[in-house]
Each structure stands twice: as structure tokens, then as C-alpha cells.
């Protein structure tokens, strides 16, 4: 039996400061804790589990790592009911049936061996990432939305960076992907899965960092208006809302003000544009009342 090729992972970053600087070139401003977690995940070859509320930049961090490293982003979007056929691989049954029909006079054992080959294998995100020899970032997004059973598949992939296809054998990565799992913490992930990961909790940025983010992503916006916007967004995040404004929605709000030619976020401007950051009627009404704009 041939030796299994050794799985390697070439480092992406040279230091924590290198992480900060290179992510910044993509527009992602990382604090020291975030950059340290990314650096360690890169150097140790371990998956990075990022947990936190929706809209804080978990998915965007994976995209930024892929962008700054020139890696391909392979994304598995988790949801209730996702299974191995959607996450790992499945067989192209229609093509197999056509081959069987075309080979109806042949020996069945020969035909069976013929239809369970690479030609009929449909790779899904996990297997795709494992098989790639080029730099890859594997994003397993909203892991907490998947059923508990899917974690068994993740454990095999993240433990050995290998996937077993019974008909073909074990497929082992020749080059480890940089793996990011995200979770909104709607359910507790298994301890077995957590043990295989480094952990990072991301929360909404403080006002100073969010102003810097706006300056980076919407440089045309004046510093004074950006400061007004960030103050209001942080007040909104302190309310009991169904959905708190995300960083992406802060950026959208800034671009909205520019599009409307508004140079001051006064009460009238807030009332007219609040729908950019609040998407539920009850949140809209609560915000207007608490901001005394109703």
C-alpha cells in the first residue's frame, strides 16, 4: 500500500502585526486579540471557531484572510437539515443510471466497479477543500444552525483533514486549508468539536474602532457625521431589539447618507433613513420612541 502523503500547511502570516496590517489592506480592521487568534490558527494548523452575535464580522474575517492570502474561499453554509450529501459528497445517480443502462449486457461486478469512480463523484464543500492543492480557506458558516449529527462529519475532517468514501477509500489533504467555523451561539456546539479548534469570541466593535472602520470603508464620509452615526448605532445596540444593527449595516447607513447628500445626522435624517439599519417594524417603533423621534 502506498504511503499516505503528509498533510502540510504553509504559514500565511509572519507575525500578529502582519495579520493586522494585511487584513487592513482588505478593509478588515482587526484588534490585537482577533489578530492573535488568526495568527495562532495559521501557525498551529488548527481550525478557528469564531462565536458571537450576528453582524459582528465573523464571516467577513474568513473572507479577508482568503483575500489577503490569495486563497480560494470554499464555503459550507450550514442550515437545519444539511447532510453529508450537501456537506461532503454525493454520487451522480443520473449519470450512474445512464452508464448502467449503456452497459446492461456487461458483467454486473464490472459495471458496479465502473460507476463508483471519480467520474461519478460530486464533491461538496468539505471534500472540495480537502482535495485542493492550492491555498484554501474553508469557511463552515453558522455551524450552530446544523443538526448535531453533522458534527460527526466535521470531526473526521477537522481531526485528520481526511474524508472516507467507502467505494474509493480515504482521501487525505495534501495541503491543509485554513479553516474557520462561525457560530451565532443559538445552540451549544459539542465539546469534541470545540477541542479541535482555537476559540475566538467576536463582539461589536467599540466606538473608536467602528469610526476607524467607517473611515476605511467610506472615506468620503466626514469624521463628524461618522461620529454621529456610530454614537446612534451604539445606542441602538443597547436597546432590546429583535436584530441589532450589524457593522455592515453601519457601513450601508454611511453610504446612504452620502447618496442622499446629507451632511448632518439630525433627527429628520435619522427618521428618514432608520430602515437601513433596522429591518423589523417593532424595532423601528422602539428605536423612534427611545430616541424620542416618534
N, C-alpha and C positions, 0 to 999 in steps of 0.2 A: 504494500500500500504506500503511495507517495506521501511524503511528509506534508503536514498541513502548513501552508505558508504563514509566516509570522505576521501578526497584525501590527501595523505601525501607525503612529500619528505624529506628523511633523508639526512642531510648535508654530503657532501663528504669531504670537506676541513675544517680545523680548523682556518686558517688564510691565508692572502695573501702570506706570506713567505712559508707556507705549500704548496700552489699551485705551487710556483716557484720550490721548492725542489722536489715535487712529479712528476711534469711534466718533470723535468730534468732527472729523472730516466728512462723515456721513450725515451730520446733523443730530447725532445722538450724544447728549451731554451726560456722561456717567459720573457719579460721585465715586469716592475712593473705595467704599465698600463694594459697590457694584463692579468696579474695575478689578478689584482684588479677586472677587469670585470668578469672573471671566478668565482672568489670568491663571488661577489655580485649576479651573476646569480644563483649560488648554494644556497646561504643563503636566497635570496628573492623568490626563486622558479619561476623565470621569464626566458623566452627564451632569448638567446643571439644572436643578429643579428650581424654577422661579415661581414663587407664590405671591399673591397679592390681589387687591380688588381689580375689577375690570377697568381698563383705560389708563393704567399707570405706565405702560410701555414694555410689557413683558415680551410680547410678540415682536415689537419693533427692535428690541435688543438683539434677538436672533437674526433679524434681517440685517441689522447694522454689522454684526460680526461677519455674516456672509458677504456683505458688500465690501467691507474694508479688506477682507482676505482674498477676494476674488473667487470665493467658493460658490458652488451651486446650492441653493436653498431647496431642500426637499421637505415638504410639509405634510404631516398627517393631522388632519383636523378631526378631533375626537367628538363624538356625539353619542347619545344613548342608542344602543343597538349596533354600533360599529363592531365588526367581527374580523376574524382572520382574513376572510376573502377581500375585505376592504383595506385592511391594515398591512397585510403581509404578502399574500399572493393568491391567485386562483388559476384554475385551468380554463383554457378557451374551449368550452364544451362544444360550441357550434362548429368550430374548426375540427375538433376531435371527431365529431359525428360524421362530418364530410369525409375525413380521412378513412374512417371505419367503413363507410359505405363504398368508398372507392376501392377498398381492399377486401371486400366481402368474400372473395374466393381464397384469400390468403389464410395461412395458419393464424389462429386467434392469438397465440402466445407471441408470435412475431408482430402482429398488429398492435397488441397491447403495449409491447415494449416501444413501438414506434410512436404512439400517441402521447406517451408520458415522457416527453423530451423537452429540451429548452424551447423548441419551436412553438410549443403549445402553452408555455408558462407565461402568465401575465403578472409582472412584478407590480406590487403596490408599494406605498412609500417606505415601509421598513426594509423590505428586501431591496428596493431600488437603492437606498442609501448604503446598505451593506455591500452591494455589488460594485459600487462606483470606485474607480481607482483614482479619480481626480478629487481635489479638495471639496468636501461636502459639509454643509451644516444641516443636520436633521432636526427639524422642529416638530415636536409632538405637542400640539396646541390644545389647551383646555382638557388636559388629561382627566380631570375630575368629572367631566361630563360622560366619559366612557363607563361602561359597566365594569364591575370589579374583575370579571373573567378576563378582560383584555389585558390586565396587568400581567397575567401569566406569559403572554406573548412578549410583552415589554421586558420581562425579567430575562428571558432567553436572549433577546437581542442585546440588552444592556450588560448582561453578565459576561458573555463571551464574544459579543459582536459577531454572532453566527445565527443562521437560520437553518432549521432542518426541514427539508422537503422529502418526505418518505420515499418517493419514487426516484429522487435524484441524489439523496444523501445530504450531508451538511455543507452549507455554503458559508464560508468564513470570510470576513472582510480582510482584504489585503491592506487597506488603509482605513483607520478608524475615522468616522465622521465626528465632527464637533456636535454634541447632542444637547439640545435644550428642551426641557419639558416645562410647560406652563400650567398653572392651576389657579383658578379663582377661589379655591378652598370651599366649594359647595359641598364637598364630602372629603373625608379623611382618606388619603392615599395609604396603601399598605406599608407597613414598616419594612418589609422586604424590598420594596421598590425604593423607598427613601434611603435605605442603607447603601444602595448602589450609586447614589447621587451626592453631589455637593448641593447645599441649600442656600437660597437667597430669597429674602423677603423684600419685595419692592412695594413702596407706598407712594402716594402722590408726592411730587417734589415740593420742597418748601418754596416760599415766595421768591427768594433770591434766585434759586435755580430755575424756577419757571420763567422768571423775567429773562434769564440768560437763554433759555430755550426759545422764547419768542423772538429775542434779538437775533438768534441764529437762523430760525426758520422763516421769520417775517421781518427782515431787516428794515423794510420801508416804514414800519410802524414806529411812531415816536416813542421815546422812553417813557414819557409822561402818560400816554394812553396805555402803553403796555403795563405800567404800574397800576393804573386804574383797573384794567381788565383782570390782572392777577389778583388784586385785592377782592374784587367781586367774586371771582371764581372760588377763592378760598372761603369766602363767606358761604357760598352755595354748598360747598363740600361739607360745611359744618352743620347743614340742615338735615332733617330726616326725610331724604328724598328716595324715590324708587331707584333712581340711577344718577349717581354723582357725575359731574362733568369730567370727562377724560382730558388728558393732555392734548390729544389730537383735536378735541372739540375746542380747547382754548386756542389752538392754532387756527382752527376754522373761524372762530369768532374774530380773531385779529384780522384775518383776511377779509372777513365780511365788512368790518369797519372800513378797511381800505377801499373795498369795492364800492361802498356807499359814500365815500369821501367824507367820512366822519372824523373829526379831529378832537373829539371830546366824548367820553363815555358818560354822558349825563343821563338823567332819569328817562328822558324821552328815547334816547338811543338804546338804553337797556331794555325798555319795554318793547321797542320795535324789533330787537334782534335776539331776545332771550331764547327764542326757539332754536337757535343754532346750537345751544349747549344743553337745553332741557327738552326732552322728547316725550314727556308724559304730561297730560293736562293737569293732573293733580300736583305734579312737581312745579309746573308753571304757576299755578294758582298760589301754592305755598310760598314760592320764591317772591312773587309780587307782593304778597301780604307781609312777609317778614322783612323785605327790603323797603316796605312802606311805599310801594309804587302802584298799588291796586286803586 
